[in-house]
Amino acid sequence: MNRRTFLKQGTALSGGLVLSGCLGRLGFETQSAWRDPPIVEDRPDAVYYPAIIEGMGMYGTTTAGSLGFALMHSFPHRFWNLTGSRKTKVVVQSDDSVHLMASVWDTETETILPVDVSVEISNSDGRVSSTNLWPMISPNMGFHYGDNIALPGEGQYDVTLQVGPLQTARTSPFNGRFTEGQSATMQFTFDTDETYNLEIRRLGDKAGTRGTVDLMDMEMIPEPVVPTKSELPGRLLHEGQSGDATMLVALVDGDHRFSDTEGPFLIVSPRTPYNRVMLPRMALSATLDRGGDTITQGTLQASLDPDLGSFYGMGIDELKTGDTVRITVETPPQLARHDGYETAFLDMDPIEFTAE
């Protein structure tokens, strides 16, 4: 089903709303349905199947230096922003034309980069839009950047994607890389028939149940996922859940890729519970207790590694059998969320376990 079919079936999907009569005469057939598409009423505080999955189209990809850029589009739709632990719903405005999305990655290692991304859009008349894209997460795309954008009409546009320097620590071979901003310019043609005819999938009885759809196969774009449990380096210490995020904790010993010191290095790898989607932009801390005394306490540093992707880590002096390890989420993932993720990764309890 596409957007136009969806609009015609507004009665079944939106609780009895009929997009005809006075609304039709006022020209609101499109925008009124965009403002409030169907949403599951009884949503769990977890990742869940939304009522619908909205399709995505590809405008194109390009490279600049060692960075890859992709530009995607969909029809405007709601999402939720997160500031600290406060969630704010972003609704579609009447002048929103397209939901513009981007991904950025290192072409040498195919590693998705959690950087800041802004766009500047212009046409033959000059600049029409300039904004920072939100880092966000959705069921079918996982981690990406996006926002609803107002355009003056159909036609060809130039867009410059600008990324800032990487604000996290990094391991070899990323040492010294991504320290400066980079930009790439692309062209796209905004065609309402192309964008508004993208597929909409209704999930039926699955809607509202815990779980999610598979990630889209976007071919030219690396998947925004972290390694499986068996692919983690070192020794797996614990697998826990916090706010429906899966948190894998591992210990690496003597690997100078992670630390210049000789001691062990504690790694925490958060991910979504079903597709292993990366969860950057968190703040984590760790406490190690031995015999009732705290022997180590500190911040887990946000980091990037070509094999681990986005992770959090800190060096420790030692870890003995019987030590208590406590991982505390100081700030949940500062990511905007689409339907299906807006109730997860918010109230995140500490994870505590005893080392074996």
C-alpha positions, -999 to 999 in steps of 0.1 A, spaced: 0 0 0 13 35 -8 6 69 7 -22 78 -18 -40 45 -11 -35 51 27 -51 85 24 -81 69 7 -84 44 35 -82 70 62 -114 57 78 -101 23 87 -67 35 98 -74 66 119 -104 57 140 -132 69 117 -117 101 103 -130 106 67 -108 128 46 -135 142 24 -163 169 26 -151 201 41 -115 188 46 -114 179 9 -127 213 -2 -100 229 20 -73 208 3 -62 189 35 -64 154 20 -26 150 23 -14 171 53 -42 162 77 -34 125 73 3 132 78 -3 150 111 -16 120 129 -12 86 112 -24 56 132 -5 48 164 -8 19 188 -28 29 219 -14 4 244 23 6 238 48 -13 260 78 5 276 99 -14 251 106 -18 214 73 -27 197 58 -33 163 42 0 152 9 3 134 25 10 101 60 10 86 67 38 62 88 32 30 120 49 21 135 60 -13 171 66 -22 182 99 -37 218 88 -41 252 83 -25 286 101 -29 320 102 -12 342 130 0 377 120 12 373 88 30 337 94 40 306 79 23 273 99 23 238 87 15 207 108 10 172 92 14 136 104 14 102 95 27 69 114 33 69 137 64 61 118 96 61 123 133 89 114 156 100 121 192 130 141 203 149 133 235 166 159 257 181 142 287 152 120 297 125 144 285 106 132 253 90 157 229 67 148 201 75 164 167 44 166 146 42 172 109 37 209 100 14 220 71 44 231 50 65 200 55 73 185 21 96 155 27 113 136 55 150 139 44 174 113 58 212 107 57 238 82 66 276 88 70 303 61 71 340 55 68 345 40 33 377 21 43 361 1 71 324 4 64 319 18 99 288 41 105 300 73 121 280 89 150 288 125 140 268 157 138 252 162 103 237 194 89 221 201 55 219 232 33 194 229 4 192 253 -25 176 256 -60 180 280 -89 165 308 -67 190 303 -39 190 287 -5 157 273 6 166 254 38 194 250 63 191 228 94 208 202 116 195 167 110 185 148 141 204 116 150 175 91 151 164 55 151 136 37 133 125 1 130 133 -4 94 164 19 90 180 17 124 204 46 133 204 75 108 199 112 106 167 130 95 141 157 98 110 169 81 119 196 55 98 223 38 105 228 1 89 255 -21 78 229 -47 88 201 -70 120 203 -89 158 199 -87 177 208 -56 214 209 -45 221 197 -10 253 200 9 258 175 37 282 188 64 295 166 91 314 178 122 345 162 137 339 129 157 334 138 193 342 103 207 374 85 215 386 61 188 408 30 185 434 21 158 432 26 129 409 55 136 435 73 157 440 108 143 411 105 119 377 123 117 392 153 136 379 179 111 346 185 94 339 173 59 312 181 34 297 166 2 273 181 -23 246 161 -42 216 168 -63 181 154 -59 148 159 -77 118 163 -54 89 146 -71 57 142 -51 46 112 -71 79 94 -62 79 103 -25 42 101 -17 38 68 -35 63 50 -13 50 19 3 32 18 36 30 -15 54 3 -22 79 14 -46 106 -21 -58 117 -22 -80 148 15 -76 154 10 -38 161 17 -31 198 35 -64 205 71 -65 215 95 -70 186 104 -52 154 107 -56 117 139 -65 99 162 -37 88 159 -27 52 186 -40 28 200 -7 15 228 -24 -4 251 7 -8 249 17 28 266 -3 57 242 -16 83 242 5 115 247 -26 137 272 -37 163 289 -72 165 272 -103 177 280 -117 212 304 -142 198 323 -115 178 331 -93 208 368 -92 217 381 -105 250 360 -124 276 322 -119 278 314 -110 315 277 -104 313 246 -99 291 220 -76 307 189 -56 299 183 -19 307 153 0 294 149 -28 268 184 -22 255 207 -52 255 240 -44 272 270 -67 266 299 -63 290 333 -78 281 369 -76 294 399 -72 271 434 -78 285 466 -65 271 452 -52 238 469 -18 231 442 -11 205 420 -1 234 444 12 260 480 23 263 483 7 297 490 -30 304 459 -35 325 425 -49 314 400 -28 296 362 -29 303 339 -27 273 302 -21 272 284 -26 239 247 -15 240 223 -24 212 187 -27 204 172 -61 215 164 -75 181 185 -62 152 217 -52 171 213 -16 161 240 7 175 230 30 204 254 60 205 251 92 224 248 77 258 266 85 291 276 54 311 297 49 343 311 18 360 318 9 396 338 -21 408 333 -32 444 354 -58 462 345 -71 497 322 -41 502 348 -15 492 348 5 460 381 -1 442 373 15 408 348 41 397 347 61 366 332 72 333 329 48 304 342 67 275 322 68 243 344 53 216 345 41 180 362 10 167 361 -6 132 351 -40 146 330 -30 176 314 1 161 301 25 187 310 13 223 319 25 257 350 16 277 375 23 305 407 9 317 408 -8 351 436 -21 373 423 -57 377 391 -77 380 389 -106 404 364 -134 407 337 -122 432 341 -85 423 308 -67 418 305 -47 386 278 -20 383 271 -3 350 250 29 354 232 47 325 237 84 334 220 96 302 199 74 278 206 74 241 201 110 229 184 99 197 151 110 181 128 80 178 102 69 153 71 48 161 82 16 176 112 30 196 98 61 213 89 41 245 122 22 248 156 32 262 143 59 285 141 47 321 173 26 322 181 9 354 217 0 364 231 -34 355 249 -52 383 266 -86 383 294 -106 400 325 -114 381 333 -151 377 
